[in-house]
Amino acid sequence: MTAQRYVHDILQPHVLPLMQWLPGAIFQQDNAWARTSRVSQDCLHTVTTLPWPDGSPDLSPIEHIWDHLGRRVGHPRV
């Protein structure tokens, strides 16, 4: 995904309106190029963002869900 597409398809129609609706909210995103580009950062200048350290799975809540789901699916109750 290009940075322009990220801004046009994700940030402008979804993230920015949501962040205006939730004052004080903090937006978290990974360090993929489209998200760290100048055009993306310029779009988010009014939004508080949480820096994401490279390769930090502990900041990804879904990782805990996948672990739990894997254990449940891998060991079904008999």
HTML snippet that shows the backbone in 3Dmol.js (N, CA, C, O; Angstrom):
<script src="https://3Dmol.org/build/3Dmol-min.js"></script>
<div id="view" style="width:600px;height:400px;position:relative"></div>
<script>
const pdb = `
ATOM      1  N   MET A   1       0.840  -1.160   0.000  1.00  0.00           N
ATOM      2  CA  MET A   1       0.000   0.000   0.000  1.00  0.00           C
ATOM      3  C   MET A   1       0.896   1.237   0.000  1.00  0.00           C
ATOM      4  O   MET A   1       1.859   1.322   0.763  1.00  0.00           O
ATOM      5  N   THR A   2       0.571   2.171  -0.848  1.00  0.00           N
ATOM      6  CA  THR A   2       1.338   3.415  -0.894  1.00  0.00           C
ATOM      7  C   THR A   2       0.894   4.342   0.231  1.00  0.00           C
ATOM      8  O   THR A   2      -0.187   4.184   0.799  1.00  0.00           O
ATOM      9  N   ALA A   3       1.738   5.296   0.535  1.00  0.00           N
ATOM     10  CA  ALA A   3       1.400   6.266   1.570  1.00  0.00           C
ATOM     11  C   ALA A   3       0.177   7.083   1.175  1.00  0.00           C
ATOM     12  O   ALA A   3      -0.675   7.371   2.014  1.00  0.00           O
ATOM     13  N   GLN A   4       0.088   7.456  -0.093  1.00  0.00           N
ATOM     14  CA  GLN A   4      -1.059   8.237  -0.555  1.00  0.00           C
ATOM     15  C   GLN A   4      -2.354   7.443  -0.400  1.00  0.00           C
ATOM     16  O   GLN A   4      -3.378   7.987   0.013  1.00  0.00           O
ATOM     17  N   ARG A   5      -2.302   6.168  -0.729  1.00  0.00           N
ATOM     18  CA  ARG A   5      -3.497   5.332  -0.600  1.00  0.00           C
ATOM     19  C   ARG A   5      -3.865   5.146   0.876  1.00  0.00           C
ATOM     20  O   ARG A   5      -5.044   5.155   1.229  1.00  0.00           O
ATOM     21  N   TYR A   6      -2.872   4.981   1.718  1.00  0.00           N
ATOM     22  CA  TYR A   6      -3.113   4.854   3.156  1.00  0.00           C
ATOM     23  C   TYR A   6      -3.832   6.095   3.692  1.00  0.00           C
ATOM     24  O   TYR A   6      -4.795   5.988   4.452  1.00  0.00           O
ATOM     25  N   VAL A   7      -3.356   7.262   3.289  1.00  0.00           N
ATOM     26  CA  VAL A   7      -3.990   8.509   3.723  1.00  0.00           C
ATOM     27  C   VAL A   7      -5.403   8.611   3.169  1.00  0.00           C
ATOM     28  O   VAL A   7      -6.344   8.910   3.904  1.00  0.00           O
ATOM     29  N   HIS A   8      -5.550   8.363   1.868  1.00  0.00           N
ATOM     30  CA  HIS A   8      -6.843   8.532   1.194  1.00  0.00           C
ATOM     31  C   HIS A   8      -7.875   7.492   1.624  1.00  0.00           C
ATOM     32  O   HIS A   8      -9.042   7.830   1.824  1.00  0.00           O
ATOM     33  N   ASP A   9      -7.464   6.236   1.768  1.00  0.00           N
ATOM     34  CA  ASP A   9      -8.410   5.143   2.037  1.00  0.00           C
ATOM     35  C   ASP A   9      -8.593   4.800   3.519  1.00  0.00           C
ATOM     36  O   ASP A   9      -9.618   4.237   3.902  1.00  0.00           O
ATOM     37  N   ILE A  10      -7.611   5.135   4.345  1.00  0.00           N
ATOM     38  CA  ILE A  10      -7.673   4.741   5.758  1.00  0.00           C
ATOM     39  C   ILE A  10      -7.753   5.954   6.698  1.00  0.00           C
ATOM     40  O   ILE A  10      -8.703   6.100   7.467  1.00  0.00           O
ATOM     41  N   LEU A  11      -6.750   6.805   6.617  1.00  0.00           N
ATOM     42  CA  LEU A  11      -6.679   7.901   7.582  1.00  0.00           C
ATOM     43  C   LEU A  11      -7.813   8.912   7.439  1.00  0.00           C
ATOM     44  O   LEU A  11      -8.523   9.194   8.404  1.00  0.00           O
ATOM     45  N   GLN A  12      -7.980   9.455   6.236  1.00  0.00           N
ATOM     46  CA  GLN A  12      -8.979  10.515   6.057  1.00  0.00           C
ATOM     47  C   GLN A  12     -10.416  10.048   6.289  1.00  0.00           C
ATOM     48  O   GLN A  12     -11.158  10.731   6.994  1.00  0.00           O
ATOM     49  N   PRO A  13     -10.840   8.912   5.726  1.00  0.00           N
ATOM     50  CA  PRO A  13     -12.242   8.546   5.927  1.00  0.00           C
ATOM     51  C   PRO A  13     -12.548   7.862   7.263  1.00  0.00           C
ATOM     52  O   PRO A  13     -13.696   7.871   7.707  1.00  0.00           O
ATOM     53  N   HIS A  14     -11.545   7.273   7.904  1.00  0.00           N
ATOM     54  CA  HIS A  14     -11.830   6.474   9.101  1.00  0.00           C
ATOM     55  C   HIS A  14     -11.140   6.985  10.367  1.00  0.00           C
ATOM     56  O   HIS A  14     -11.796   7.257  11.372  1.00  0.00           O
ATOM     57  N   VAL A  15      -9.823   7.110  10.312  1.00  0.00           N
ATOM     58  CA  VAL A  15      -9.068   7.440  11.523  1.00  0.00           C
ATOM     59  C   VAL A  15      -9.327   8.870  11.991  1.00  0.00           C
ATOM     60  O   VAL A  15      -9.637   9.088  13.162  1.00  0.00           O
ATOM     61  N   LEU A  16      -9.206   9.831  11.104  1.00  0.00           N
ATOM     62  CA  LEU A  16      -9.374  11.223  11.524  1.00  0.00           C
ATOM     63  C   LEU A  16     -10.761  11.503  12.100  1.00  0.00           C
ATOM     64  O   LEU A  16     -10.853  12.140  13.149  1.00  0.00           O
ATOM     65  N   PRO A  17     -11.850  11.054  11.455  1.00  0.00           N
ATOM     66  CA  PRO A  17     -13.165  11.281  12.073  1.00  0.00           C
ATOM     67  C   PRO A  17     -13.309  10.596  13.439  1.00  0.00           C
ATOM     68  O   PRO A  17     -13.899  11.161  14.360  1.00  0.00           O
ATOM     69  N   LEU A  18     -12.776   9.397  13.562  1.00  0.00           N
ATOM     70  CA  LEU A  18     -12.860   8.684  14.835  1.00  0.00           C
ATOM     71  C   LEU A  18     -12.084   9.411  15.926  1.00  0.00           C
ATOM     72  O   LEU A  18     -12.556   9.525  17.057  1.00  0.00           O
ATOM     73  N   MET A  19     -10.904   9.898  15.592  1.00  0.00           N
ATOM     74  CA  MET A  19     -10.086  10.589  16.579  1.00  0.00           C
ATOM     75  C   MET A  19     -10.725  11.911  17.014  1.00  0.00           C
ATOM     76  O   MET A  19     -10.536  12.340  18.152  1.00  0.00           O
ATOM     77  N   GLN A  20     -11.470  12.551  16.132  1.00  0.00           N
ATOM     78  CA  GLN A  20     -12.193  13.773  16.516  1.00  0.00           C
ATOM     79  C   GLN A  20     -13.352  13.428  17.448  1.00  0.00           C
ATOM     80  O   GLN A  20     -13.695  14.207  18.337  1.00  0.00           O
ATOM     81  N   TRP A  21     -13.944  12.274  17.241  1.00  0.00           N
ATOM     82  CA  TRP A  21     -15.070  11.824  18.049  1.00  0.00           C
ATOM     83  C   TRP A  21     -14.614  11.344  19.427  1.00  0.00           C
ATOM     84  O   TRP A  21     -15.397  11.338  20.378  1.00  0.00           O
ATOM     85  N   LEU A  22     -13.336  10.939  19.531  1.00  0.00           N
ATOM     86  CA  LEU A  22     -12.774  10.434  20.788  1.00  0.00           C
ATOM     87  C   LEU A  22     -11.647  11.350  21.269  1.00  0.00           C
ATOM     88  O   LEU A  22     -10.477  10.983  21.155  1.00  0.00           O
ATOM     89  N   PRO A  23     -11.967  12.517  21.797  1.00  0.00           N
ATOM     90  CA  PRO A  23     -10.906  13.426  22.235  1.00  0.00           C
ATOM     91  C   PRO A  23     -10.041  12.779  23.316  1.00  0.00           C
ATOM     92  O   PRO A  23     -10.543  12.124  24.230  1.00  0.00           O
ATOM     93  N   GLY A  24      -8.749  12.977  23.188  1.00  0.00           N
ATOM     94  CA  GLY A  24      -7.811  12.397  24.140  1.00  0.00           C
ATOM     95  C   GLY A  24      -7.348  10.999  23.777  1.00  0.00           C
ATOM     96  O   GLY A  24      -6.466  10.448  24.436  1.00  0.00           O
ATOM     97  N   ALA A  25      -7.935  10.413  22.729  1.00  0.00           N
ATOM     98  CA  ALA A  25      -7.529   9.067  22.302  1.00  0.00           C
ATOM     99  C   ALA A  25      -6.132   9.118  21.692  1.00  0.00           C
ATOM    100  O   ALA A  25      -5.705  10.149  21.172  1.00  0.00           O
ATOM    101  N   ILE A  26      -5.440   8.010  21.762  1.00  0.00           N
ATOM    102  CA  ILE A  26      -4.094   7.884  21.199  1.00  0.00           C
ATOM    103  C   ILE A  26      -4.149   6.857  20.087  1.00  0.00           C
ATOM    104  O   ILE A  26      -4.676   5.759  20.268  1.00  0.00           O
ATOM    105  N   PHE A  27      -3.602   7.215  18.937  1.00  0.00           N
ATOM    106  CA  PHE A  27      -3.608   6.346  17.768  1.00  0.00           C
ATOM    107  C   PHE A  27      -2.286   5.599  17.691  1.00  0.00           C
ATOM    108  O   PHE A  27      -1.217   6.202  17.774  1.00  0.00           O
ATOM    109  N   GLN A  28      -2.365   4.283  17.532  1.00  0.00           N
ATOM    110  CA  GLN A  28      -1.170   3.444  17.446  1.00  0.00           C
ATOM    111  C   GLN A  28      -1.118   2.787  16.083  1.00  0.00           C
ATOM    112  O   GLN A  28      -2.121   2.263  15.599  1.00  0.00           O
ATOM    113  N   GLN A  29       0.051   2.814  15.466  1.00  0.00           N
ATOM    114  CA  GLN A  29       0.252   2.140  14.185  1.00  0.00           C
ATOM    115  C   GLN A  29       1.681   1.617  14.133  1.00  0.00           C
ATOM    116  O   GLN A  29       2.546   2.056  14.891  1.00  0.00           O
ATOM    117  N   ASP A  30       1.913   0.677  13.231  1.00  0.00           N
ATOM    118  CA  ASP A  30       3.254   0.109  13.148  1.00  0.00           C
ATOM    119  C   ASP A  30       4.163   1.014  12.323  1.00  0.00           C
ATOM    120  O   ASP A  30       3.753   2.085  11.877  1.00  0.00           O
ATOM    121  N   ASN A  31       5.389   0.574  12.129  1.00  0.00           N
ATOM    122  CA  ASN A  31       6.388   1.380  11.431  1.00  0.00           C
ATOM    123  C   ASN A  31       6.514   1.044   9.958  1.00  0.00           C
ATOM    124  O   ASN A  31       7.578   1.251   9.375  1.00  0.00           O
ATOM    125  N   ALA A  32       5.467   0.536   9.343  1.00  0.00           N
ATOM    126  CA  ALA A  32       5.513   0.282   7.903  1.00  0.00           C
ATOM    127  C   ALA A  32       5.724   1.602   7.169  1.00  0.00           C
ATOM    128  O   ALA A  32       5.310   2.660   7.644  1.00  0.00           O
ATOM    129  N   TRP A  33       6.361   1.531   6.027  1.00  0.00           N
ATOM    130  CA  TRP A  33       6.732   2.734   5.288  1.00  0.00           C
ATOM    131  C   TRP A  33       5.545   3.650   5.029  1.00  0.00           C
ATOM    132  O   TRP A  33       5.660   4.862   5.211  1.00  0.00           O
ATOM    133  N   ALA A  34       4.425   3.112   4.616  1.00  0.00           N
ATOM    134  CA  ALA A  34       3.260   3.950   4.302  1.00  0.00           C
ATOM    135  C   ALA A  34       2.793   4.736   5.522  1.00  0.00           C
ATOM    136  O   ALA A  34       2.235   5.824   5.381  1.00  0.00           O
ATOM    137  N   ARG A  35       3.013   4.203   6.696  1.00  0.00           N
ATOM    138  CA  ARG A  35       2.549   4.859   7.912  1.00  0.00           C
ATOM    139  C   ARG A  35       3.543   5.878   8.458  1.00  0.00           C
ATOM    140  O   ARG A  35       3.152   6.789   9.188  1.00  0.00           O
ATOM    141  N   THR A  36       4.812   5.737   8.118  1.00  0.00           N
ATOM    142  CA  THR A  36       5.832   6.662   8.616  1.00  0.00           C
ATOM    143  C   THR A  36       6.235   7.700   7.578  1.00  0.00           C
ATOM    144  O   THR A  36       7.091   8.543   7.849  1.00  0.00           O
ATOM    145  N   SER A  37       5.644   7.654   6.418  1.00  0.00           N
ATOM    146  CA  SER A  37       5.997   8.602   5.359  1.00  0.00           C
ATOM    147  C   SER A  37       5.589  10.023   5.745  1.00  0.00           C
ATOM    148  O   SER A  37       4.771  10.236   6.639  1.00  0.00           O
ATOM    149  N   ARG A  38       6.174  10.966   5.056  1.00  0.00           N
ATOM    150  CA  ARG A  38       5.883  12.383   5.326  1.00  0.00           C
ATOM    151  C   ARG A  38       4.401  12.693   5.113  1.00  0.00           C
ATOM    152  O   ARG A  38       3.796  13.401   5.918  1.00  0.00           O
ATOM    153  N   VAL A  39       3.816  12.169   4.040  1.00  0.00           N
ATOM    154  CA  VAL A  39       2.412  12.459   3.741  1.00  0.00           C
ATOM    155  C   VAL A  39       1.495  11.901   4.829  1.00  0.00           C
ATOM    156  O   VAL A  39       0.503  12.538   5.183  1.00  0.00           O
ATOM    157  N   SER A  40       1.809  10.733   5.357  1.00  0.00           N
ATOM    158  CA  SER A  40       1.008  10.150   6.439  1.00  0.00           C
ATOM    159  C   SER A  40       1.162  10.953   7.725  1.00  0.00           C
ATOM    160  O   SER A  40       0.180  11.240   8.411  1.00  0.00           O
ATOM    161  N   GLN A  41       2.387  11.308   8.042  1.00  0.00           N
ATOM    162  CA  GLN A  41       2.642  12.076   9.257  1.00  0.00           C
ATOM    163  C   GLN A  41       2.005  13.461   9.190  1.00  0.00           C
ATOM    164  O   GLN A  41       1.493  13.961  10.192  1.00  0.00           O
ATOM    165  N   ASP A  42       2.039  14.081   8.004  1.00  0.00           N
ATOM    166  CA  ASP A  42       1.391  15.384   7.834  1.00  0.00           C
ATOM    167  C   ASP A  42      -0.113  15.276   8.066  1.00  0.00           C
ATOM    168  O   ASP A  42      -0.720  16.177   8.646  1.00  0.00           O
ATOM    169  N   CYS A  43      -0.707  14.187   7.619  1.00  0.00           N
ATOM    170  CA  CYS A  43      -2.143  13.976   7.790  1.00  0.00           C
ATOM    171  C   CYS A  43      -2.503  13.815   9.267  1.00  0.00           C
ATOM    172  O   CYS A  43      -3.593  14.197   9.692  1.00  0.00           O
ATOM    173  N   LEU A  44      -1.591  13.255  10.037  1.00  0.00           N
ATOM    174  CA  LEU A  44      -1.846  12.968  11.453  1.00  0.00           C
ATOM    175  C   LEU A  44      -1.343  14.056  12.398  1.00  0.00           C
ATOM    176  O   LEU A  44      -1.226  13.818  13.601  1.00  0.00           O
ATOM    177  N   HIS A  45      -1.046  15.238  11.877  1.00  0.00           N
ATOM    178  CA  HIS A  45      -0.441  16.274  12.722  1.00  0.00           C
ATOM    179  C   HIS A  45      -1.326  16.696  13.895  1.00  0.00           C
ATOM    180  O   HIS A  45      -0.809  17.210  14.888  1.00  0.00           O
ATOM    181  N   THR A  46      -2.628  16.497  13.811  1.00  0.00           N
ATOM    182  CA  THR A  46      -3.525  16.875  14.908  1.00  0.00           C
ATOM    183  C   THR A  46      -3.859  15.703  15.830  1.00  0.00           C
ATOM    184  O   THR A  46      -4.612  15.862  16.791  1.00  0.00           O
ATOM    185  N   VAL A  47      -3.300  14.532  15.539  1.00  0.00           N
ATOM    186  CA  VAL A  47      -3.625  13.312  16.278  1.00  0.00           C
ATOM    187  C   VAL A  47      -2.453  12.925  17.176  1.00  0.00           C
ATOM    188  O   VAL A  47      -1.300  12.963  16.748  1.00  0.00           O
ATOM    189  N   THR A  48      -2.747  12.556  18.411  1.00  0.00           N
ATOM    190  CA  THR A  48      -1.712  12.039  19.302  1.00  0.00           C
ATOM    191  C   THR A  48      -1.435  10.596  18.912  1.00  0.00           C
ATOM    192  O   THR A  48      -2.346   9.770  18.863  1.00  0.00           O
ATOM    193  N   THR A  49      -0.176  10.302  18.638  1.00  0.00           N
ATOM    194  CA  THR A  49       0.191   8.943  18.231  1.00  0.00           C
ATOM    195  C   THR A  49       1.120   8.321  19.268  1.00  0.00           C
ATOM    196  O   THR A  49       1.837   9.018  19.987  1.00  0.00           O
ATOM    197  N   LEU A  50       1.088   7.012  19.324  1.00  0.00           N
ATOM    198  CA  LEU A  50       1.954   6.255  20.210  1.00  0.00           C
ATOM    199  C   LEU A  50       3.073   5.659  19.373  1.00  0.00           C
ATOM    200  O   LEU A  50       2.807   4.847  18.487  1.00  0.00           O
ATOM    201  N   PRO A  51       4.315   6.042  19.631  1.00  0.00           N
ATOM    202  CA  PRO A  51       5.419   5.448  18.864  1.00  0.00           C
ATOM    203  C   PRO A  51       5.461   3.940  19.086  1.00  0.00           C
ATOM    204  O   PRO A  51       5.230   3.462  20.197  1.00  0.00           O
ATOM    205  N   TRP A  52       5.751   3.208  18.046  1.00  0.00           N
ATOM    206  CA  TRP A  52       5.782   1.753  18.094  1.00  0.00           C
ATOM    207  C   TRP A  52       7.215   1.287  17.849  1.00  0.00           C
ATOM    208  O   TRP A  52       7.732   1.468  16.747  1.00  0.00           O
ATOM    209  N   PRO A  53       7.860   0.702  18.831  1.00  0.00           N
ATOM    210  CA  PRO A  53       9.210   0.174  18.613  1.00  0.00           C
ATOM    211  C   PRO A  53       9.188  -0.951  17.579  1.00  0.00           C
ATOM    212  O   PRO A  53       8.275  -1.778  17.571  1.00  0.00           O
ATOM    213  N   ASP A  54      10.185  -0.977  16.721  1.00  0.00           N
ATOM    214  CA  ASP A  54      10.257  -2.030  15.708  1.00  0.00           C
ATOM    215  C   ASP A  54      10.253  -3.407  16.359  1.00  0.00           C
ATOM    216  O   ASP A  54      10.966  -3.653  17.331  1.00  0.00           O
ATOM    217  N   GLY A  55       9.434  -4.301  15.804  1.00  0.00           N
ATOM    218  CA  GLY A  55       9.403  -5.700  16.237  1.00  0.00           C
ATOM    219  C   GLY A  55       8.931  -5.900  17.661  1.00  0.00           C
ATOM    220  O   GLY A  55       9.404  -6.818  18.332  1.00  0.00           O
ATOM    221  N   SER A  56       8.025  -5.086  18.144  1.00  0.00           N
ATOM    222  CA  SER A  56       7.554  -5.205  19.515  1.00  0.00           C
ATOM    223  C   SER A  56       6.178  -5.865  19.557  1.00  0.00           C
ATOM    224  O   SER A  56       5.168  -5.171  19.436  1.00  0.00           O
ATOM    225  N   PRO A  57       6.110  -7.194  19.726  1.00  0.00           N
ATOM    226  CA  PRO A  57       4.816  -7.873  19.733  1.00  0.00           C
ATOM    227  C   PRO A  57       3.975  -7.555  20.965  1.00  0.00           C
ATOM    228  O   PRO A  57       2.757  -7.733  20.936  1.00  0.00           O
ATOM    229  N   ASP A  58       4.592  -7.092  22.037  1.00  0.00           N
ATOM    230  CA  ASP A  58       3.830  -6.818  23.249  1.00  0.00           C
ATOM    231  C   ASP A  58       2.870  -5.646  23.095  1.00  0.00           C
ATOM    232  O   ASP A  58       1.964  -5.483  23.914  1.00  0.00           O
ATOM    233  N   LEU A  59       3.049  -4.829  22.066  1.00  0.00           N
ATOM    234  CA  LEU A  59       2.133  -3.719  21.829  1.00  0.00           C
ATOM    235  C   LEU A  59       1.006  -4.098  20.885  1.00  0.00           C
ATOM    236  O   LEU A  59       0.179  -3.256  20.535  1.00  0.00           O
ATOM    237  N   SER A  60       0.967  -5.346  20.474  1.00  0.00           N
ATOM    238  CA  SER A  60      -0.068  -5.802  19.556  1.00  0.00           C
ATOM    239  C   SER A  60      -1.049  -6.697  20.309  1.00  0.00           C
ATOM    240  O   SER A  60      -0.773  -7.881  20.501  1.00  0.00           O
ATOM    241  N   PRO A  61      -2.182  -6.158  20.735  1.00  0.00           N
ATOM    242  CA  PRO A  61      -3.135  -6.957  21.521  1.00  0.00           C
ATOM    243  C   PRO A  61      -3.610  -8.212  20.811  1.00  0.00           C
ATOM    244  O   PRO A  61      -3.930  -9.201  21.470  1.00  0.00           O
ATOM    245  N   ILE A  62      -3.664  -8.200  19.495  1.00  0.00           N
ATOM    246  CA  ILE A  62      -4.152  -9.365  18.756  1.00  0.00           C
ATOM    247  C   ILE A  62      -3.225 -10.566  18.948  1.00  0.00           C
ATOM    248  O   ILE A  62      -3.670 -11.709  18.845  1.00  0.00           O
ATOM    249  N   GLU A  63      -1.949 -10.323  19.223  1.00  0.00           N
ATOM    250  CA  GLU A  63      -1.017 -11.433  19.430  1.00  0.00           C
ATOM    251  C   GLU A  63      -1.458 -12.297  20.606  1.00  0.00           C
ATOM    252  O   GLU A  63      -1.307 -13.518  20.562  1.00  0.00           O
ATOM    253  N   HIS A  64      -1.991 -11.695  21.639  1.00  0.00           N
ATOM    254  CA  HIS A  64      -2.460 -12.456  22.801  1.00  0.00           C
ATOM    255  C   HIS A  64      -3.705 -13.271  22.452  1.00  0.00           C
ATOM    256  O   HIS A  64      -3.889 -14.378  22.957  1.00  0.00           O
ATOM    257  N   ILE A  65      -4.546 -12.726  21.599  1.00  0.00           N
ATOM    258  CA  ILE A  65      -5.749 -13.448  21.162  1.00  0.00           C
ATOM    259  C   ILE A  65      -5.359 -14.656  20.322  1.00  0.00           C
ATOM    260  O   ILE A  65      -5.899 -15.745  20.518  1.00  0.00           O
ATOM    261  N   TRP A  66      -4.421 -14.476  19.382  1.00  0.00           N
ATOM    262  CA  TRP A  66      -3.995 -15.599  18.536  1.00  0.00           C
ATOM    263  C   TRP A  66      -3.408 -16.713  19.393  1.00  0.00           C
ATOM    264  O   TRP A  66      -3.652 -17.890  19.125  1.00  0.00           O
ATOM    265  N   ASP A  67      -2.640 -16.360  20.415  1.00  0.00           N
ATOM    266  CA  ASP A  67      -2.058 -17.365  21.300  1.00  0.00           C
ATOM    267  C   ASP A  67      -3.161 -18.146  22.015  1.00  0.00           C
ATOM    268  O   ASP A  67      -3.126 -19.376  22.057  1.00  0.00           O
ATOM    269  N   HIS A  68      -4.118 -17.449  22.564  1.00  0.00           N
ATOM    270  CA  HIS A  68      -5.234 -18.091  23.268  1.00  0.00           C
ATOM    271  C   HIS A  68      -6.049 -18.960  22.311  1.00  0.00           C
ATOM    272  O   HIS A  68      -6.389 -20.097  22.637  1.00  0.00           O
ATOM    273  N   LEU A  69      -6.356 -18.429  21.144  1.00  0.00           N
ATOM    274  CA  LEU A  69      -7.131 -19.170  20.151  1.00  0.00           C
ATOM    275  C   LEU A  69      -6.390 -20.430  19.709  1.00  0.00           C
ATOM    276  O   LEU A  69      -6.993 -21.495  19.571  1.00  0.00           O
ATOM    277  N   GLY A  70      -5.091 -20.306  19.490  1.00  0.00           N
ATOM    278  CA  GLY A  70      -4.296 -21.463  19.084  1.00  0.00           C
ATOM    279  C   GLY A  70      -4.319 -22.572  20.118  1.00  0.00           C
ATOM    280  O   GLY A  70      -4.379 -23.751  19.768  1.00  0.00           O
ATOM    281  N   ARG A  71      -4.272 -22.203  21.380  1.00  0.00           N
ATOM    282  CA  ARG A  71      -4.329 -23.216  22.439  1.00  0.00           C
ATOM    283  C   ARG A  71      -5.700 -23.877  22.502  1.00  0.00           C
ATOM    284  O   ARG A  71      -5.797 -25.082  22.736  1.00  0.00           O
ATOM    285  N   ARG A  72      -6.760 -23.096  22.296  1.00  0.00           N
ATOM    286  CA  ARG A  72      -8.120 -23.651  22.355  1.00  0.00           C
ATOM    287  C   ARG A  72      -8.402 -24.564  21.165  1.00  0.00           C
ATOM    288  O   ARG A  72      -9.008 -25.624  21.323  1.00  0.00           O
ATOM    289  N   VAL A  73      -7.970 -24.162  19.997  1.00  0.00           N
ATOM    290  CA  VAL A  73      -8.213 -24.959  18.791  1.00  0.00           C
ATOM    291  C   VAL A  73      -7.306 -26.180  18.776  1.00  0.00           C
ATOM    292  O   VAL A  73      -7.714 -27.256  18.336  1.00  0.00           O
ATOM    293  N   GLY A  74      -6.087 -26.018  19.251  1.00  0.00           N
ATOM    294  CA  GLY A  74      -5.135 -27.120  19.249  1.00  0.00           C
ATOM    295  C   GLY A  74      -5.453 -28.207  20.253  1.00  0.00           C
ATOM    296  O   GLY A  74      -5.010 -29.344  20.089  1.00  0.00           O
ATOM    297  N   HIS A  75      -6.209 -27.883  21.287  1.00  0.00           N
ATOM    298  CA  HIS A  75      -6.539 -28.844  22.341  1.00  0.00           C
ATOM    299  C   HIS A  75      -8.033 -28.771  22.660  1.00  0.00           C
ATOM    300  O   HIS A  75      -8.418 -28.271  23.717  1.00  0.00           O
ATOM    301  N   PRO A  76      -8.869 -29.265  21.757  1.00  0.00           N
ATOM    302  CA  PRO A  76     -10.315 -29.198  22.021  1.00  0.00           C
ATOM    303  C   PRO A  76     -10.699 -30.108  23.188  1.00  0.00           C
ATOM    304  O   PRO A  76     -10.046 -31.119  23.447  1.00  0.00           O
ATOM    305  N   ARG A  77     -11.756 -29.735  23.876  1.00  0.00           N
ATOM    306  CA  ARG A  77     -12.254 -30.563  24.982  1.00  0.00           C
ATOM    307  C   ARG A  77     -12.937 -31.795  24.415  1.00  0.00           C
ATOM    308  O   ARG A  77     -13.604 -31.729  23.382  1.00  0.00           O
ATOM    309  N   VAL A  78     -12.768 -32.900  25.088  1.00  0.00           N
ATOM    310  CA  VAL A  78     -13.370 -34.156  24.642  1.00  0.00           C
ATOM    311  C   VAL A  78     -14.575 -34.464  25.488  1.00  0.00           C
ATOM    312  O   VAL A  78     -15.232 -35.483  25.278  1.00  0.00           O
TER     313      VAL A  78
END
`;
const viewer = $3Dmol.createViewer("view");
viewer.addModel(pdb, "pdb");
viewer.setStyle({}, {cartoon: {color: "spectrum"}});
viewer.zoomTo();
viewer.render();
</script>
